[in-house]
Amino acid sequence: MLTVHHLRVSQSERIVWLCEELNIEYDLKLHRRDPLFSPQALKDLTEIGTAPVIQDGDLTMGESAACVEYIIHKHGSGRLALPPSHPAYANYLYWFHYANGSLQPGISRLLSLKSAGIDTSNDVFKRYTDRMDQYLQHIDDHLGRGNEWLAGKEFTAADIMTVFTLTTMRTFYGIDLSPYNNILPYLKRAVERPAYKRYREKGEDADFPLMIDGPAPENFIENVRRSMAK
Ligand SMILES: N[C@@H](CCC(=O)N[C@@H](CS)C(=O)NCC(=O)O)C(=O)O
């Protein structure tokens, strides 16, 4: 039986969402941040100690994209990935890798600079902010060319990889999506999917606000720090 370890409010939402989309059997283990990072039980599973983690027989593996590909091909009969023969294959591949190759590092860099107390007027901060705007504009332009999902007509794992950074991740670094007229309806379509709703319930993230509106959401890290200071 496949086991999925989900750290609440984290990238591992992708894996729970994927399993729900594929409608496969899996055992879900939930972890809470302690208070911001992984709890010891999750740290003990891999050398890096981050979420997601999946276990399947003797295998224990992290990294969202690896987990997604493994589950699709070992448990999902290839569903939600496009094969090389598909006309949208290159699009699928590109956006699948863009998620954790460009978009997520883009916002993580900004989060690191902010956490280190570097001022937004700093040149490096400005350069990375411009780059992040470029990353977002690129998605927005692509969706605006009549693409309902990132690979085109079909919802795929490329969407599952991407939505986290455009929603939940914004509570760690508050990007304003108001200028992006195509991203906002795309996010609405994504969170309306029954499998996404099931992930929110089963993953115990349902009490966390859906971050699909334009203005930057409330800052989760500051909320945790404030509650720790009490
Ligand atoms: N590239 C990795 C990143 C994993 C990662 O940084 N996960 C975060 C959750 S968003 C985490 O586990 N943070 C807790 C910690 O670092 O202790 C992936 O996609 O799996």
The ligand as an ORCA input file, in Angstrom:
! r2SCAN-3c Opt
* xyz 0 1
  N      11.925     20.588     -3.680
  C      11.308     19.930     -2.544
  C      11.052     20.956     -1.469
  C      10.498     20.351     -0.202
  C      10.266     21.372      0.889
  O      11.059     22.315      1.107
  N       9.162     21.180      1.634
  C       8.832     22.074      2.713
  C       7.334     22.234      2.753
  S       6.740     23.404      1.625
  C       9.213     21.492      4.050
  O       9.202     20.292      4.231
  N       9.512     22.355      5.032
  C       9.779     21.933      6.364
  C      11.243     21.903      6.691
  O      12.056     22.379      5.866
  O      11.583     21.451      7.785
  C      10.018     19.227     -2.996
  O       9.406     19.656     -3.960
  O       9.646     18.243     -2.381
*
